[in-house]
Amino acid sequence: MIGLISISATNVYAQTLYVDASVGEMEDIDESKYKATGISVVRDENGGLMSVFRVDATRYLDDPIIDEFLNSDPEMLVKTGSVKDQNISWYRTMIEHHQPECTEEAYDVLGYNDLCDGYQRGFVTMFNIKNSNTEEHHIIFRGLNHAHVYKPLYSITTIWDIITRD
């Protein structure tokens, strides 16, 4: 009887830890025509390597704007081919983010001492694009399950590989 109670308590505890983050209009990427993976490199203010991590997109924006973006720059296309009668295209792009020396607003979270002395904890990597026609920003890919800390003047470079199929 004691073993059974212990197992039940563990299962209940594990279920209470599950959190489904708000993802808005984004869809599960597993059954889509896209696969997207990013490698992020975090460097300090002197260019020293702080961390490297990989993110696999778990969500995507089900909108033609992704294909429009991928086809907007021919240099992003790495290779095309076919596998089992499906056309496959491989795209690569690099996104850079430079953390300013001071932030414009203070956040009411741990880690912010003042506008110029704090750190941020990233746990989601998002691929954000700007629609040149409407000036709207769209998150087209989003991945979870990683964490990194960055401070003022740190830079984050993410190299995204996106594979599409018909």
PyMOL commands that set and color helices and strands:
alter all, ss='L'
color gray80, all
select helices_A, chain A and resi 2-17+65-70+74-76
alter helices_A, ss='H'
color red, helices_A
select strands_A, chain A and resi 26-28+34-43+49-56+59-61+77-83+86-98+112-114+117-118+120-122+125-130+137-143+148-150+155-165
alter strands_A, ss='S'
color yellow, strands_A
deselect
rebuild
show_as cartoon
